[in-house]
Amino acid sequence: MPILLLAIFVHQSAHAWVDQYGKRHYRIALNLTNPVGLISKGGAALEQRSGRNSQLVSYTKYWGVYAGTQYGYELQHFLIPGYRSRFYGKPREFFLYVKGFVGDASYDSKKLAVIGDNSKIFIGPNAYAGVVGGFGKRYNYNHFFISWKLGLKYSLLIDNPPTEDKNLYRLFFATGPGSIVDLNFHFGIQL
């Protein structure tokens, strides 16, 4: 499956996009997700850009209280061609994004022992799905980039756990993989 997705990305990106200023934009990029948040999560995404639109396939691994995995498909639309900042002297771009995701998450209370919870409860994994939409900014530095995204997320548990288990997943929607606020930082290489 990953080889098929890579083949589709390479095929669709065979034609480089050149804007009205003659600048060739990247076609494929590899994103590393949340280098700052390595305490609780990390991941990567493969991006294919065509004109002012790009699509990403992502994988994120969570290892906090709600440990598990998340797979996502994201569409980005860049609002204006990159412009030059007088301060940085490098092109940057604003974009809107929409993302759909699925994943699984467990609840492990042993990871809360640092704040005094010694209950040793383990539940899951439980499947979940959701959507997120928001905006972001990308800073391009030749073949490298840094970007951030901020959005609102809606997620729900697909598995229907018992009520007492659902109560343990309340923080999943505030601080875990299903949190309402979606804030991500990325860096990577673009070709």
ABEGO torsion letter per residue (X at the ends): XAAAAAAAAAAAAABBBBBAAGBBBBABBBBBBGAAAAAABBBBBBBBBBEABBBBBBBBBBABABBEBBBBBBBBBBABBBBBBAAAGBBBBBBBBBBBBBBBBBBBAAAAAAAGBAAGBBBOBBBBBEBBBBBBBBBBBEABBBBBBBBBBBBBBABBBBAAAAAAAAAAAAABAABABBBBBBBEBBX
